[in-house]
Amino acid sequence: MPTSFVFFLVLVQLLSPTPRPTAVRNPVGPQANLHMRVKNYTLNADNFLDALTKVATKFHVPIGVQWSENSDTKRKVSASWANVDVQQVIQQLIGAHPGYEFDVTDGVLHVFPEWTKSNRQDFVNLNLPNFVVRNQMPETATHQLRDLVKLNVSPSPLPKPGVAGGTGYSQGADVGEQNISLRLQNVTVQEALDKIALASDRKIWVVTFTDEPLTPTGFRRTRTLWIKTIAYNEQPVWDSLRWGDEIPPSK
């Protein structure tokens, strides 16, 4: 199975004629946008995730979402607000979906199921002693992070004597995308995902859990927004998006 599908549909993005919103770097920090006053705002979205990413895009809020599709989160969202701040919009949106919570850490909004808190079954809680990115494209940084996580979630068997081992992948990038550099120590996977989001134009990361049995290593299985079934040896996966990227409709 090629690994390039795991995170991005880069070719589609390159060929799309639709202009993308550019990343806005607020001089007082992205967390300030959560307190922005909203006079009037109407939201229409295909599902819970689509609603969250539309709010994040509208108000330039970096966001990490952990979710799964079910009858509740697949519901269309239609709501309006007046004379509130952005955080109140988010609170009411999440409050309409029982079992989900949110927090804000270093300017990144996190939305997650209650069960994920410090749960070993959730790979984003894994600790990384070191994570270093030296002047690499955001996609490359994401691949490096996934390679580290896979060592715990789906470690590859040792190659047989005399048989070459290793993995490979291909990738592309949008024209003008800026390289990033990171040097992190003793961080969780979530913190590493946040740092990539804050340092790049990929301000949204999404982990989609499935109801499949746990991996042999005891982790909840994941899939991408475009690929419904991911083999064990490709676990875990997630999607990294820009503000304004479209979310595929629920099926």
N, C-alpha and C positions, 0 to 999 in steps of 0.2 A: 504494500500500500504506500503510495507516495506521501511524503510528509508535508509537501508544500501546501496541501489543501487545509492544513490544520488551523491556521490562523486567519489567512486573508485571501480574498479574491482579487489579487493585485491587478491581473490583466484586465478584469472587468472595470476596475477603478480607473486604469489608465485610458481605456477606450471610452469611458462614459463622458458625454458632452456636458453633463450637469456640473456646474461649478461647486466646489466644496467650501464650506465655511472655513476661514482660517483660524488657527488657534489664537485666542486672545490671552495675553499675559497681563493680568491685572497688577498694577504696581503695588497694591496693598495686599496682594495674595488672593488666591482663588476662593478661600473660605469666606471672604467678604461678600462674594456674590450670593451666598445663602441668605444674607440679611438684606438683600436688595428689595425695595418695596415694589409690589406688583399692583398696579391700578386695576387692570382688567386682563385676564388671561383665560383663553378657552383651549382645551386640550381634547383632541380626538385621536385615539390610537387603536391599533389592531389588538394589542394585548398588554399585559403588565410591563414586560420588558420594553416594548415599543414606547409606552408612556414614559417610563423612566428615562430612556435615552433622549426622547424629545424634550423633556424638561431640562435635562443636563445640557443639551445643545442650545436650547433657547436662552438659558441663563449662564452658559459657559461654566459649568460645574464639572470638574473631573469626577468620574464615578466608577466604582467597581461593584458589579452585581453578581450575586450567586442566586440561582433560581432553578426551578424545574417547571416543565409544562404540565398543567393539569386543568381540570374544568374551571377552576378559579382564575388561574393566571392567564388562561387563554381567552378570557372574556374581553370584549371590546371595552375601551375606556372612553367615556365622554363626560367631561366635567368643566366647570367654569369657576373662577375665583375673582374676587375684587377686594382691594385694599388689604392685602396680606403681604407677607414676605415670602421669599422663595422657599425657606425651610418649612413654612406652614403648608405650602403647596405639596411639598414632599411628604410631610407628616400625614396629611389627609389622604394622599394617594396610597401610601403604604398602609395606613389604617384601614383602608377598604379591602385589604388582602390579609386575612388572619394568618398568623404564623410567621409573618415577616417583621423584621426590625431594621433599624438603620443607626449608623453612627457617623461621625465625621472625624477623621484623623489627618492632621497636617494638610488640611484643605481638600482631602478626597472624601467624597460621600460613599459610604458602603451600605449596600442593601443586601440582606441575607436572611435565610430561614433561621428560626430560633435554634434548631438542632446543631447548627454549625459551630456554635460558640465553643472554642477550645476542644473541639471534637477531633479525635485522631482520624476519623473516617474522612475528614475534609482536608485535602492536600494543601490548601492555602495556609493551614496552621503549622506546617512543617517549618523547622528552623534551618537556616542556611548559615554555616560558619562564615563563608565568604561568597560574594558575588561581585565580579569585576567585569566591567565593559569598557573597552578602550576605543573611543572614536568609531563606533559601529552604528550601522543603521538600526532603527528601532526593531525591525523584524529580526535582525541578527541577535540583538539583545534578548528578544523573546525566545528565540530558538535556544540560546545558551541557557536561559533560565529553565526552559522545559527539559533540556538534557540533564540538568542537575536534579530536577524533581523526579524524573523517570528513574533515577538511581534508587529511589525509595519506593515508588509506586509500581513500576514495571521493569525491574532490572533485567537486562539482557543476560541470557546464559553465557557462560564462558565459551569462547570458540574452541572447537576441537583442535587437537594438535595438528599443525600443518595446514589449518584452514584459516584464511585471513578473516578478521572481524572488523567491526566498525559500522557506522551509519552514514548516510549522506542525504542531502536535501537540496532543492533548488528554491530560489526566491527572486522576487523583483521588488522594485520600489518606485514610488511616485517621483516624478521629476521635481527637484528642489527640496526633497525631504532631507532634513538635517540629521547628521550623526549625533550620537549621544555618548557620554562617558559617565560611568558610575563606579564607585568603590564602596561596597557595603560589607559590613561585618556583623555577624550574629543578628540576622534579620529573619523574619518570617517570609514565606512566599508572598503573602499578601503585601507586606511592606515593599518587597522587590517589585511587584506589579505596580504598586502605587508610584514608586520612584520612576519607573519607565514611563508611566502615564504623565507625570509632572514634567519630565525632561523632554518629552516628544509631543508630536501632534496627535498621537493615539491616546486620547483622553478617556477612553472607555474600555474597560476590560470586563468580560462576561464569562462566568463559569456556569455551564448548563448541566445539571445533574440528571441522571436517568434513574429509572426504577429497576434496573438490572441488578443481579446479585453483586455483592461486593467483589472487588478484585481479590485474587489469592493473597495479596499483601494486606487486605483489610481496608481498602479505600472505596469510597463511593465512586461509581463509574461516571464518566462525563462524555459529552459529545459536543460537536460544534453546532452553530445555528443552522448550518447548511447540510451537515452530514449526520444522519440519525443514529447510526451505529458505528462505534469505534472499537476496534479489537483491543484486547487486553494489553498486547505488547505496544500499543500506541497511546496508552493512558499515562497521564491525564492530558486533556486538551482544553483550550479555552479560545475565546475570540478577542481580538484587540482591534478596536475601531476608532475612527475619528468622529468628532462631533459632526452630525449630519449624515453619517453613513446609514443606509437603509437597513432595517431589520426584516428578515423574511417573515411572511405571515404565518400564523399558526395553522396547522392542518388537523 
